[in-house]
């Protein structure tokens, strides 16, 4: 687990220095995986129609409900690696 956590932290740093900015769907996936890995299942209420960005982020995160922190970390690491 400590090794995976180190890889996850490195991937977070690497994600800020990618050769090109990922498309919005990939950015949402990265956001959702990060939130699931660091905070677990989505909590709170789904943002309303006035907050389209917040709503899209919440929906992406909520779509990962039940995924373990370790699974989310590994998927985040793999996704960042594929974007390099």
GIFENNOR-V451584 format. One record per pair of residues at least 6 apart in sequence whose C-alpha atoms are under 8 Angstrom apart, sorted by the first residue. I is the first residue (numbers start at 0). J is the second residue. Records with the same first field share a line. If there is no record, write none. Layout:
I=J ; J
This chain:
0=69
3=69 ; 72 ; 73
4=72
6=76
7=72 ; 73 ; 75 ; 76
10=75 ; 76 ; 79 ; 80
13=79
14=79
17=82 ; 83
18=83
21=82
27=55 ; 56 ; 59
28=59
29=75 ; 78
30=56 ; 60
31=56 ; 57 ; 59 ; 60 ; 61 ; 63
32=60 ; 63 ; 71 ; 72 ; 74 ; 75
33=71 ; 72 ; 75
34=41 ; 60
35=41 ; 60 ; 63 ; 64 ; 66 ; 67 ; 68 ; 71
36=67 ; 68 ; 69 ; 70 ; 71 ; 72
37=68
38=68
39=64 ; 66 ; 67 ; 68
40=60 ; 61 ; 63 ; 64 ; 65 ; 66
41=57 ; 60 ; 61 ; 64
45=54 ; 57 ; 58
46=53 ; 54 ; 57
47=54
48=54
